[in-house]
């Protein structure tokens, strides 16, 4: 029986299955057709992408050097985590640094990634994945196919389901090749030693959510105090809307006496502000 992966969209259950041999053969034929079509229409071959990026100033020897340096940080970190023999606190910093390095690598590669999809190969591969998604996405209640054609998949009325289906099918198809975030060596280390939870969010020894600096945060990632209230960098309490939670006090005159603001003064102040605006 083929593997399948379940998912929901708007609380309705669906699933995608592994493609049959016939599906793959038909998809390969479509890939060839789309490849030649994109090439005829003037799309760029992937082999020309690096040259194009350099011509447009989107990639240079300096960026290549930065990328290789970041890759070395990741490789060296993975070696240290596998070898052990260092304080656990130091190993935690190594894992965190690996995470930072990977993010910087993704930022560097973003221009390339965005253009990959519009190369001849990228266009053809996207159509191939969409075709296979059409052939292998089912309604979990009726066990019938959700889409009849590629146009049906790409229809704006089906946009939300279509995007989710392509994502889930791609994950299923390449599950043996691509590593998820939870499978990265640094995240496996952090989970093993309970520095993060199952969602890879940093936690303290008591299981409370914290940021990378070890400060308590809420589900939204906002810093909080011991009472669970949002606070700024200096620990001053905020409302849920990010406004300081303080009782207003009157301003003082030059002699230190409270200034009583009259309605007339308030109106005058507002008119001055309006004039400035």
N, C-alpha and C positions, 0 to 999 in steps of 0.2 A: 504493500500500500504506500502510495506517495506521501511524503511529509506534507503537513499543512500548518499554516500559521493563522491563528484567530486574531481578530481585532474588532473594534467597535467604532462606529461613527454616529454621533447623536443618539447614543445608547442602543443602537441597533447592531446586532452581531453579523459579522462577515468572516470569511476566511479565504486565504489564497493557498494554492497547492503547487507542488513541483510540476514543471511542464513535462509532457510526454515527449517521446522521441520525435513523433510527428510534429508537435508544436515547435520543437527546436529546429527541425528541418525547414519548416515553413518560415520561421523567424529568421533563419540564416539567408533564405532567399530574399526576404524583405530587406534585410541589411544590405545585401549586394545591390538591390534595386535603388535603395535610398542613398547608398554611397555614391553611385554613378550620377544620380540625380543632383545631389549636393555639389559634386565635383563640376558637373556641367553648368550649374548655376553660379559657380565662382567661389564656393566656400574654400577655406584654407585647409590644406593638409596638415596633420598634427606635426609632421616633421619640420614644417615651416614656422611653427608657433614660437619657438625660442628666438628665431631670427626676427620675427615680427615684434615680439615684446621688447627686444633690444632697440629696434628702430624707433619704437614709440616711447622709449625711455622708461618702460615698465619693468625692465630687468637689466642688470649690469653686473660686471665682475665683482663689484662691492657687495651687491645683494647675494650673489652666488657664494661669496666668501662668508657672509653672515649666515646663510642657510647651512653651509657645511659646518660652521662653528656650532650652530644650534643642534645639528644632528649629532655632533660629537658629544655635546652635553647630555643628550638623551642616551647615547650608547654608553658613555662613561658611567652615568647614573645607574643604568640597568646592570652593568657589571658590578658596581658597588653593592647594589641590593641583593644580587645573587651570591656574591662572595661573603657578605656579612663581616663580622669582626670589628664593627664600629658601634659606638653608642647608638641606642635606638632613637634618641632624640636627633642625632645627626643624620641617621638613615631617613627619618621623617622629612628633614629639610631637603635631602637629596631627592626624595620622591616629589616633593612640592616643586622643586626647581625643574624637574623633568616635565611636570605639567605646564609650568610657565614656558619652557623652551618649546614644547609642542604648539602652544597657542601662538607664540611668536612665529613659528614656522608656517602655521596656517595663514597668519596675517601676510607674511611675505609671499605666499603662494596664491593669495586670493585673486590677483589679476589673471594669473595663469588658469586657475580653476574656472573662473567666469568665462574665459575664452575657449576652454576645452570643449564646452557644450556646443560651440558654433563652428568647430572644425568639421571637416567632412566625416571623420570617424565618429565624433561626438554626436552629430545629427543622426547618423545611421544607427548608432547604438541606442540612442534615446527612443527612436521609433521601434527598434527591436524589443526593448523592454516594455514599451507601451503595448505592443502587439501581444506579447506573452502575458501581460497583465490582463488584457481583455479575455484571453483564452482560459485564465486560471483564477478568476475572482468570483466567489459565490456568495449568495445570500444564505446565511447559516440557518435560517428558518425554513426556507423552501428548497435549499440545496440546488438552486438554479443559478445560471450565470447572470452576473449583474449587468454586463455590457454585451452588446451584439457586435459592435464595430469600433474601430479606432475613433471615429467621429463621436460615437456615443460616449466613449471614455473622456474625450476632450470637451464635451459639451459643458457650457458654463453651469447648467442646472445640476450637473453631476460633479462639479469641480471639487468639492470637499471630499466626496467619496473617491473620486479619481486620484487625487493627490495621495490620499491615505493608502489606496490600493497599490499604486506604483511603489510607494515607499516600503510597504510590507512585503510585496513580492520581491523587490530588489534585495531586501534583508534576507529573505528566505533563500533566494537563488545563490547569493554570495556568502551565506552564513559560514561556510567552511573556508572562505578565503579572507574575508574582512574581519578584523578584530573590533569588537565593540569597546566602548570606553571602559567597561568593567573588566575587560580582559587585558588591558594594558598593564605591564609589569608594575608600574608605580601605583596604580589603583588597586591592584591585587595586594600589594604590600600594605597600603593604607587600610584596606578592609580587613586584612588578616590581623593587624594589630589594633583594630577598632579606632582608628583615627578618623574614619568616615563611616557613614551609615550605608544602607543598601542602595540609596540614591546618590552615593558619592558626595554627600554633603558633610563638611567637617563637623565633628562632634567632640565634646570633652569627655573626661573619664566617667562622668555621670550620664552620658548620652544626650546632653543638651546640645543644640545646634550652636556652632561658633563660626567665626570667619577664620581666614587663614592665620590671623594674628592671635587666635584663641579667645576673642571677645564674643560674648553671648549675642546671638542674633535670633530673629524670629523666622517664621516660614517664608517671609518675603525677603530675607537677607538683611533686614534693617537691624542696626545695633540696638540692644535693649538692656535695661538695668535688671537688678535682681527681682524686681516686681513685675517684669515683663513689659515695661513701658518703653516705647521707642525713645532713643536719646541721640544727641549729636556727638561729634568727636570728643567734646569736653564733658560728656555725661549729662548735659542739660536735657530735661524731659521735653518731648514733642508730642503733639496730638497725632492721630492717625493720618491727618492731612499734612503733617510736616510743619505745623505751626508751633512755636514755643508755648508750652503750657505754664504761663506765669500770670499773676495778678498785676494788672497795670497800676502804676503809681504816678502821681502828678509830677511834672517837671518842676525844677526849682529855679528861682531867680538868682541873681549874682550874690545875694546875701544868704542863700541857702533856704529861703522860704518857699513853701509850695505855691505854685501858680494855679489859681483857680480859673479855669477856662470857661468864659461865658459863652452863651449861644452866639452873641454878636461876634466874639473873637473867632469862634469856630467857623462861622459863615465867611468872615473876612479871610481866614486862612485858606478855606476851600476855594474862594474866588481867586486868590493869588496863585494857587496851584493850577487852577483852570487856565489862567492867563499864560503861565509858563508852558503848560502843555500845548 
